[in-house]
Amino acid sequence: RAAFLRFFQERHGHRRLPSAPVRPRGDPRLLFVNAGMNQFKPIFLGTAHPRSELAQHRRVVNSQKCVRAGGKHNDLEDVGRDTYHHTFFEMLGNWSFGDYFKEEACSMAWELLTEVYEIPRDRLYVTYFGGDSSLGLSADEECRDVWLRLGVPASHVLPFPLKDNFWEMGDTGPCGPCTEIHYDHVGGGRNAAALVNQGSPDVVEIWNLVFMQYSREVEGNLLPLPQHHVDTGMGLERLVTVLQNKRSNYDTDLFTPILDAIHKGCRGPRYQGLVGDADVGRVNMAYRVVADHVRTLCVCITDGIYPGVSGAELVLRRILRRAVRFCSEVLQAPPGLLASLVPTVVEVLGDAYPELMKNTDQIMDIINENEAAFLSSLERGRRIIERTVQQMEPSTNFPVEVAWSLYGNLGFPVDLIDLMLEEKGISLDSAAFNELALEDAKRKAGGPQAGKLQDANTRLDVHSLAQLRSSSVPATDDSPKYAYTLGQHGQYEFSPCQATVLMLYRDQSLQKEVGAGQRCGVILDRTNFYAEQGGQASDQGYMIRLGQQDILFPVESVRLCGGYVIHEVTAVETLRAGDQVQLFVDEAQRLACMTNHTATHLLNFALRCVLGDNTEQRGSHVTAERLRFDFDTKGPITVEQLQQVEQVVQDAIKRNEVVHMAEVPLTLARGVQGLRTVDEEYPDPVRIVSLGVPVESVLSRDSEAAVQTSVELCCGTHLLQTGAVEDLVIVGERQLVKGISRVIAVTGGQAKQAREVGQCLAMEVDSVSLRMKQRSTSIPEMQNLAKEVGQLTKVVDNTAMPQWQRKELQTILKALQRTANTAVKKLEVQQAEKKAQSLLAKHCNQPLIIDTVPADSLSILMKVVNQLCDKSPGTSVLLLSPQVSGEVLCACQVSKNRLPLFSAADWAVAVCTQMEGKAGGSPVVAKGSGNAKGMQGALTTALEFAQSKL
């Protein structure tokens, strides 16, 4: 690694850059940084701010931390099965941004491999792009000749097609041919050319040199890039395998210290490098999985990605849980083994990535906490699976409700459920499972069909309500939903809740018993679940029967109906009235709702501060993901007002104010001056939520507390201090109807991400503005800029970012689009004028001009025709323009005094039909296109047709 960096830095004048973090900055399409080029994307796309440090780079070298798991590059399930797949790897790379190209790039690579690393030349093979006739691309003979001049034998220089030797960043954007260097592990003077790119473990690719010289447009065609770039990538793990003369990445000193530490920690048999059937009990696979995954965990946690419930965080949680499972089940290691490996990983990687050394204790704590939580879930999950399997009929599928409960409530990834069942020779009905997932997604999204199912089980009909009351079934005590405290380290602790099943509800009737696999509403004597009300989404979670820890009844939604709280539950086994149950709320979801509900109160107060006292709330909705708030307004909110509102909220977050809550008589509450209420029925007594001021002070006579801070009547669950909101960003604002506006906001990590994305997009817009000011005189360049503005506008319109910033950028982009369109038109007119002048001089007032002329577009060709006819009113004109693609453009105009006998539309159709194309227009002007093969015949047809009409 050091030799690579030194070679390019000292011998070839490259600037050495540190690795970017593995959390992608401002690219919502990526879960992790998965290649060395990610951080340089703006340079390749030409969107780097001209004044930024990035835009100054010419020659760069670095070693980049990369993670490939989840998303397009998903190697997770392959890791451990073989000796070369990894979730974390290091990519060594050198780059040229408009500096050197093929000759120097190949020559430096060859010098490094053969002279510095002293790899035998006869073991190296190089590939180059063999061309592609469908794209009109010839073979990259320039690259082939460079290798031959460097002394690589012709038998070791091999052409390959598009899929192997043409690199593309995405569906559109920079791309180009590449050349790969492959290494033959066997050697011994043999010729291994036939094994290159054939998936042979003996002949492997070690380095890929990409020559970015084209840009793929939206239409699929390729245009040459104004600047050529070089982007090379060599996996450190593979290179080390070659240099240390090993056949497996895991046998190199990048991994052996970690494998030794695993052996010490589990005291089982040593690692022997076995794979497949030879690896009895999958012990060697477990060694590889744990060694790979612990490296990934260390790097991700250091870079601020922690195991969690969505996106990259969810992928990391799967990686951690997979490692824990192999530790405990295959290696039989005690808990804590995974975290104990962290110091070894830091020792191996710390010199290259010093940031790892600062966080060793934190990484170990996070791994240990997550492992402990997962092991207890794993134990319960295993017991649930064992018990269910014992009760199943032979040769049937595993009950999909139980699998869904494991997935939703214990956080079991689907692949883990599949694996555990596979070990027992049982399968899961994936289609039925996916249907449940789809139903759940619809319910969460609140689509038109969502909720119909649950309504049937959670909306008590009038007869059932009357029956409950006449049977003296007491209303549900839901006060335990407020039973939570702040722990020593600032974490929320939710009190457990035990309850009795009083009644079940299914198919619009009350029942004492519901069978396995059925959905029903469960009425309890008490609950800590929050039922959907006051604009806050309901809790989710599960319940278990006392004494039966292994049976989880998932609670999917909760509703309040006539004083009864109805929990929508899937009965995994028979449920009966009288059953004693323990309730478990999904704490992460609840905490997210609490955060967003407190943030809603802050937002309500901030809007009143900024927009005036007559700003009344019209409605709100709080979920774990975001908050929505509707209010009276005189007109659209300005950019400045949006910024001020966010600032007021942030000030209150910084003050970390205590959130005071208390139940008070409704008449007393209504007397509070400045109290915020909405037009709805409130219970008596009612709950008051006051930020920063104790409720007693708010209630005291003449108190103006409710004018100076947020005081609302509210039954929702809230944070105990405002600091946990962290940040609030308004990501959407629009008028619903005249006089009522709606804002959408996000908090915490989502808010931080929205700000990062906003900053990145602002830089891209800034960069386009600067390039627009340089006023190119090339029409294709201006058209590309206009296209770029259009694409950027779409991204700005549809990405979660601060709304004030979106409005600013939309205004700038609108102006840029106008400027670009005007500039293109102006340049086209200028170009058309020049061409018309030279054609007039050539044909000198002839009544008929038929000719070919170079033109970049049909629009320019049409303008040339118009100008000719303007300058020579009696002349009829038809022009053809052959294009690089093989297409021929056609435009014509007929002099008005030749109508109606002579029609431009008929003229264009006759000519374009001759070229197997199409045309259309009016009697005066028409246009079309055809194929170059018929162009000569088309010119003859044009003349004959015109002569017959004149």
LUMSEZA-647156 format. One record per residue (C-alpha): x, y, z; residue in three letters. Coordinates in steps of 0.2 Angstrom, whole numbers, plus 5000, padded with zeros to 4 digits. Each point is the difference from the previous one (the first is absolute). Last residue first. Layout:
LUMSEZA-647156
XYZAla;...
***
This chain:
LUMSEZA-647156
479051254691Leu;499149845006Lys;500949874990Ser;501650095003Gln;499849985018Ala;499649825000Phe;501549964988Glu;501250115011Leu;499549925017Ala;500049824992Thr;501850034994Thr;500550065017Leu;499149855008Ala;500949884989Gly;501750065006Gln;499449995018Met;499349825000Gly;501449925010Lys;500050155013Ala;498349945007Asn;498550125003Gly;499450165008Ser;498550124999Gly;499650194999Lys;498650114992Ala;499750184996Val;498750084988Val;498749874996Pro;500149945018Ser;501049875009Gly;500549825000Gly;501449884996Ala;500549815003Lys;501549894995Gly;500549874988Glu;501250124991Met;498950014984Gln;498550025012Thr;500950165007Cys;500150084983Val;498249974995Ala;499450055018Val;501050165000Ala;499250054983Trp;498349965005Asp;500150105016Ala;500850154990Ala;498550004988Ser;500250074982Phe;498350034991Leu;499350105014Pro;501150105001Leu;501650054990Arg;499750195004Asn;500349955019Lys;501849934997Ser;500149835006Val;501049955016Gln;501049845003Cys;500949915014Ala;500849825000Cys;501149925012Leu;501149844995Val;500349875013Glu;501749904999Gly;500450045018Ser;501350134995Val;498650104992Gln;499650044981Pro;499250174998Ser;498750024985Leu;499450174994Leu;498450044990Leu;499750184995Val;498750104989Ser;500650174995Thr;498950154996Gly;500350085017Pro;501950005000Ser;500750065017Lys;498449945009Asp;500149844990Cys;501849975004Leu;499750045019Gln;498649885002Asn;501049864992Val;501550035011Val;498850015015Lys;499349834995Met;501749935000Leu;500450075017Ile;498449925008Ser;500449834991Leu;501650005010Ser;501950014998Asp;500050064982Ala;501249964986Pro;499250054983Val;499349904985Thr;499250094985Asp;498450044991Ile;499750194996Ile;498650054988Leu;499650174993Pro;501950034998Gln;500550175008Asn;501949965001Cys;500149815004His;501850015008Lys;499950175008Ala;498349965006Leu;500749845008Leu;501450095008Ser;498850135008Gln;498849865006Ala;501449915009Lys;500550165009Lys;498250045005Glu;499749835006Ala;501450005012Gln;499550175007Gln;498249945001Val;500649845009Glu;501150105012Leu;498550115005Lys;498849855002Lys;501349915011Val;500350165010Ala;498250035003Thr;499749825005Asn;501550015012Ala;499550165008Thr;498249945002Arg;500649845009Gln;501250105010Leu;498550125006Ala;499049845005Lys;501549935008Leu;500350155011Ile;498250015006Thr;499949815003Gln;501650015010Leu;499350135012Glu;498449915002Lys;500949845004Arg;501150095012Gln;498450065010Trp;499349824999Gln;501549935008Pro;500449834991Met;499149844996Ala;500249984981Thr;498650024987Asn;500150174993Asp;501950025002Val;500349844991Val;498850054986Lys;500850174999Thr;501749924999Leu;499549904985Gln;499350164991Gly;501650105004Val;501149854993Glu;498950014984Lys;500350184998Ala;501949985004Leu;500049864986Asn;499150124988Gln;501350135004Met;501449884996Glu;499249934985Pro;499850184993Ile;501850055003Ser;500350195003Thr;500149975019Ser;499550145012Arg;501149995015Gln;498550055010Lys;499249844997Met;501549915007Arg;499850105016Leu;498249975001Ser;500249814998Val;501350005014Ser;498850095012Asp;498649884996Val;501249865004Glu;500550085016Met;498250035005Ala;499749824997Leu;501449955012Cys;499450125013Gln;498249944999Gly;500549825001Val;501050045016Glu;498550095007Arg;498849864996Ala;501249875008Gln;500050115016Lys;498150005000Ala;499949824998Gln;501349975014Gly;498950105013Gly;498450074993Thr;498950014984Val;498750134995Ala;498550014988Ile;499050174999Val;498350034995Arg;499150174996Ser;498250055002Ile;499450174994Gly;499649954982Lys;500049814999Val;501449885004Leu;501450134999Gln;501749924999Arg;501549975011Glu;501249855000Gly;501749965008Val;499950105016Ile;501549955009Val;500149975019Leu;501649965010Asp;500549905016Glu;498249965005Val;500949925016Ala;500350185006Gly;498250035004Thr;499949915016Gln;498849875007Leu;499549954982Leu;498149994997His;498649874999Thr;498450084993Gly;498450055010Cys;500250194996Cys;499450165007Leu;501450124995Glu;501250125007Val;501550054989Ser;501050155008Thr;499850195002Gln;498150024997Val;499649845011Ala;501150075014Ala;499050165001Glu;499449965018Ser;498650125006Asp;499449875012Arg;501049845003Ser;499749864987Leu;501650024990Val;501050005017Ser;499249845006Glu;500449924982Val;501850035003Pro;500850114986Val;501349934988Gly;498849934987Leu;498249975006Ser;498949854996Val;498350005009Ile;499049855001Arg;498150015003Val;498949965014Pro;498749994992Asp;500349944982Pro;500150124986Tyr;498950004985Glu;500850084984Glu;500350174993Asp;501850025003Val;500850085015Thr;501550115004Arg;499950095016Leu;500450194999Gly;499250045017Gln;499549855010Val;498249995005Gly;499649854990Arg;501249905011Ala;499050045016Leu;498449954992Thr;500749844993Leu;500649945017Pro;501949965000Val;501149864995Glu;501950044999Ala;501550004988Met;501650115001His;501249984986Val;501750065007Val;501050124988Glu;501549944991Asn;500550184997Arg;500849944983Lys;498349934995Ile;499150165004Ala;501350104989Asp;499849874986Gln;498150035000Val;500250194999Val;501349974986Gln;498949894990Glu;498650135000Val;501250144995Gln;500649904985Gln;498249964994Leu;499650195003Gln;501550054989Glu;499549884986Val;498350075000Thr;498449925005Ile;498649994988Pro;498550115004Gly;498950065015Lys;500349845010Thr;498949885010Asp;500949845005Phe;500449824995Asp;501449905008Phe;500849844994Arg;501349905010Leu;501349884994Arg;500649815001Glu;499349945016Ala;498350084997Thr;499250165005Val;498550084991His;499450175002Ser;498450114998Gly;499450174998Arg;501150095012Gln;499750195001Glu;501250144995Thr;499150155007Asn;501450045011Asp;501350044987Gly;501049924986Leu;501749995009Val;499549975018Cys;498449904995Arg;501049894988Leu;501349975014Ala;498749955013Phe;499249874987Asn;501849944996Leu;500449975018Leu;498449905003His;500449904984Thr;501749975006Ala;499349925016Thr;498949894989His;501549954989Asn;501149955015Thr;498649905008Met;499649914983Cys;501949964998Ala;500049935018Leu;498549904997Arg;500849924984Gln;501649965009Ala;499149935015Glu;498949884991Asp;498849975015Val;500049845009Phe;498549945010Leu;499949865012Gln;498449894999Val;498949905012Gln;498649914990Asp;498350035008Gly;499150014982Ala;500949874989Arg;501350014986Leu;500349844990Thr;501850014992Glu;500950124989Val;498550115002Ala;500350164989Thr;499650155011Val;499150164997Glu;500050085018His;498450085005Ile;500050135013Val;498350025008Tyr;499450185005Gly;498650004986Gly;501349954987Cys;501950035001Leu;501049914987Arg;501649915000Val;501049934985Ser;501149854995Glu;500149915017Val;501049844997Pro;499649855011Phe;501749925005Leu;500049835007Ile;501749945007Asp;499950095017Gln;498549895005Gln;499950035019Gly;498950154998Leu;499350014983Arg;501050114988Ile;499650174993Met;500750094985Tyr;500550174993Gly;499250144991Gln;499550175006Asp;498750114992Ser;500350154989Ala;499850175008Gln;498750124994Gly;499150025017Gly;499649824999Gln;500749834994Glu;500149895016Ala;501650005010Tyr;500449835007Phe;500449995019Asn;498449915003Thr;498649965013Arg;498549885002Asp;500349934983Leu;498950004984Ile;500849904985Val;499550034982Gly;500249864988Cys;501049924987Arg;500049814998Gln;501549884998Gly;499549905016Ala;498250015006Gly;499150145009Val;499149985017Glu;498850095011Lys;499250094985Gln;499250174997Leu;499350024982Ser;500350114985Gln;501149874991Asp;501249985015Arg;500150085018Tyr;500849925015Leu;499650045018Met;500750035017Leu;501849944997Val;501050045016Thr;501550125001Ala;501850025005Gln;501050154996Cys;501950034999Pro;500650185004Ser;500950094985Phe;501850065003Glu;500650144989Tyr;501850034998Gln;500950155007Gly;501549905008His;499249995017Gln;498349954994Gly;498650124995Leu;498249945005Thr;498549914993Tyr;498349975006Ala;498950114988Tyr;499249844991Lys;499749935018Pro;498550125000Ser;499049894988Asp;498749935012Asp;498849924988Thr;498150035004Ala;499249875011Pro;499049854994Val;498450025009Ser;499149874989Ser;498850144995Ser;501450114995Arg;500949874989Leu;498349964992Gln;499650184996Ala;501850024992Leu;499649844990Ser;498450064994His;500750174994Val;501449924990Asp;501850005007Leu;501350064988Arg;501549895003Thr;499749844991Asn;499150064984Ala;501150165000Asp;501549894999Gln;499549934983Leu;499550164993Lys;501550095007Gly;500950014983Ala;498950004985Gln;500250194997Pro;501850005005Gly;500650045018Gly;501849974996Ala;500249905016Lys;498549894995Arg;500649984982Lys;501749955007Ala;499249875012Asp;498949934985Glu;501649994990Leu;501049915014Ala;498549885002Leu;500049964982Glu;501949985000Asn;499749865014Phe;498749924989Ala;501249994985Ala;501449945011Ser;499149855006Asp;501449955012Leu;500949834999Ser;500549865012Ile;501549895000Gly;500550055018Lys;501650094994Glu;498950084987Glu;498950075013Leu;501450095009Met;500750064983Leu;498350064994Asp;499750105017Ile;501750074998Leu;499750054982Asp;498450095005Val;500950115013Pro;499449975018Phe;499650175008Gly;499149915015Leu;498350094997Asn;499850014981Gly;501149864994Tyr;499649885013Leu;498150044999Ser;500149994981Trp;500749825002Ala;498749955012Val;498650074989Glu;500849904985Val;499849845008Pro;501449894994Phe;499549904985Asn;499449825001Thr;500949834998Ser;499549945018Pro;498650095009Glu;500750135011Met;500050005019Gln;501849965002Gln;500550124987Val;499150145010Thr;500949965016Arg;501749994992Glu;499750174990Ile;499450095016Ile;501549935010Arg;501250064987Arg;499250174999Gly;500150025019Arg;501849965000Glu;500350114985Leu;499150145008Ser;501149985016Ser;501649994989Leu;499450154990Phe;499950125015Ala;501749945007Ala;500850024983Glu;499450174997Asn;500650065017Glu;501749914997Asn;500350074983Ile;499550185005Ile;501249995015Asp;501449934990Met;499950144987Ile;499950135014Gln;501649935008Asp;501049994984Thr;499550184994Asn;501650104998Lys;501049864993Met;498849984985Leu;500350184994Glu;501849954997Pro;499549914983Tyr;501649934993Ala;500949985016Asp;498449945009Gly;499749854988Leu;500849855007Val;500250075018Glu;498250075000Val;499449824994Val;500949925015Thr;499250135012Pro;498349964993Val;500149815002Leu;499450015018Ser;498350074993Ala;499649854991Leu;500549885014Leu;498950095012Gly;498749855003Pro;500949835002Pro;500649914984Ala;499149844994Gln;500950034983Leu;498549954990Val;498550065011Glu;500750145010Ser;501350084988Cys;499149964984Phe;498450085007Arg;500950155006Val;500850034983Ala;498349994991Arg;499350115013Arg;501350134997Leu;499849994981Ile;498150025002Arg;500250155011Arg;501250084987Leu;498749974986Val;498750085012Leu;501150155003Glu;500450024981Ala;498150034997Gly;498849965014Ser;499949935018Val;501750035008Gly;501849945003Pro;501050165000Tyr;500850104985Ile;501050145007Gly;501749974991Asp;500849915015Thr;498449895001Ile;500249964981Cys;501949955001Val;499949905016Cys;498449914994Leu;500849964983Thr;501649935008Arg;498949895012Val;499049934985His;501649944991Asp;500749915015Ala;498349935006Val;499549934983Val;501749934996Arg;500149915017Tyr;498249944998Ala;500449934982Met;501549905008Asn;498849925013Val;498749964988Arg;499649845009Gly;501249904989Val;500950124987Asp;500449864988Ala;498350024993Asp;500250184994Gly;501650095006Val;501549965011Leu;501350145005Gly;500649915015Gln;499550125014Tyr;500449925017Arg;498849885010Pro;499150085014Gly;500650115014Arg;498750144996Cys;501050155004Gly;501749944996Lys;499549934983His;499150174996Ile;501650095005Ala;501049894988Asp;498750044986Leu;500250185003Ile;501949994999Pro;499949904984Thr;498850124991Phe;501050144993Leu;501649895002Asp;499449894985Thr;499249835002Asp;498250074999Tyr;500350084983Asn;500349824994Ser;501249924988Arg;501650075008Lys;501650064993Asn;500250155011Gln;500050124985Leu;498549924992Val;498949995015Thr;500650185004Val;499350054983Leu;498449915003Arg;499750095017Glu;500550174993Leu;498750004987Gly;500750104985Met;499050154993Gly;500450124986Thr;499150154994Asp;500850104985Val;499150164993His;499850074983His;499350184999Gln;498750064988Pro;499249835000Leu;499649924984Pro;498149964997Leu;499249835001Leu;498249974996Asn;498749925012Gly;498750144998Glu;500450065018Val;501850034995Glu;501549885003Arg;501550115003Ser;501749944992Tyr;501850015003Gln;500249935018Met;501549884999Phe;499849865013Val;501549915007Leu;499549845009Asn;501249915011Trp;500149825008Ile;499049894988Glu;500249825005Val;500749844991Val;500049855011Asp;498350025008Pro;499349994982Ser;498550114996Gly;500349994982Gln;500650184998Asn;501849944996Val;500149814999Leu;500449994982Ala;501550115002Ala;500849885013Ala;501649974990Asn;501149895010Arg;501850055006Gly;499849945018Gly;498650125004Gly;498649935012Val;499350165008His;499850084983Asp;499750195002Tyr;498850114990His;500250194996Ile;498450084993Glu;499850134987Thr;498550114999Cys;499050084986Pro;498950155005Gly;498650085010Cys;499450165007Pro;498150035002Gly;498449904997Thr;499449835005Asp;501450005014Gly;501950025002Met;500449904985Glu;501549894996Trp;500449924984Phe;501149855001Asn;499149845006Asp;498250044994Lys;500550094985Leu;501149874992Pro;501749935004Phe;501750024990Pro;501649915007Leu;501850065003Val;500949855007His;500349914983Ser;500750174993Ala;501449995013Pro;500050155012Val;501550114996Gly;499450175004Leu;499850044982Arg;498849854999Leu;499050075015Trp;499950174992Val;499449924983Asp;498649925008Arg;499450165008Cys;500050094984Glu;499249854992Glu;498450045010Asp;498949904988Ala;498750104990Ser;498450075008Leu;498550024988Gly;498949965015Leu;499349844991Ser;501849964993Ser;500749995017Asp;501950005003Gly;501349885007Gly;500350105016Phe;501749955008Tyr;500649855010Thr;501749985008Val;500949845006Tyr;501349995014Leu;500949835005Arg;501450024987Asp;500450175008Arg;500549935017Pro;499450125013Ile;501450105007Glu;498950125011Tyr;501050154995Val;500749954983Glu;498649894993Thr;498450065008Leu;500550185002Leu;500850024983Glu;498549924991Trp;498850115009Ala;501050164996Met;500149954981Ser;498249964999Cys;499550175007Ala;501350094991Glu;499549944982Glu;498150005004Lys;499750185007Phe;501050135009Tyr;499150165007Asp;498250034997Gly;499649935018Phe;501349865002Ser;499649885014Trp;501049875010Asn;499149875010Gly;500249875014Leu;498349935005Met;499949935018Glu;498749875004Phe;498449985011Phe;498649884996Thr;501249874993His;500049864987His;501749914997Tyr;500249845010Thr;498349924997Asp;498449975010Arg;500550135013Gly;499350154991Val;498849944986Asp;498450055010Glu;500750185002Leu;500650034983Asp;498750134995Asn;500750124987His;498350074994Lys;499350045017Gly;500549915016Gly;501849975004Ala;501550074991Arg;501150105012Val;501550104994Cys;501450095010Lys;501150094987Gln;501950004998Ser;500550164991Asn;500950084985Val;499650164991Val;500650094984Arg;499150154994Arg;498950065015His;499550195000Gln;498249964998Ala;499949905016Leu;500750155010Glu;498450104995Ser;500150164989Arg;499449924984Pro;498649915010His;500049824995Ala;498649964988Thr;501049944985Gly;499349825002Leu;501849935002Phe;500550135012Ile;498349995010Pro;500349815001Lys;501750025009Phe;499449945017Gln;499249844992Asn;501649964990Met;500849885013Gly;498549894999Ala;498649945012Asn;499650155011Val;498549935009Phe;498150014998Leu;500150104984Leu;498550084991Arg;499850135013Pro;501750084995Asp;500350155011Gly;501649935008Arg;500149815000Pro;500449925017Arg;501649904996Val;501050155006Pro;501250074986Ala;501749925000Ser;501550135002Pro;500750094985Leu;501849984993Arg;500350124986Arg;500949924985His;501750054994Gly;500549844991His;501549935010Arg;499650075017Glu;498150005001Gln;499749864988Phe;501349885007Phe;499750055018Arg;498249965000Leu;500349834992Phe;501449965012Ala;499050055015Ala;498649884995Arg;
***
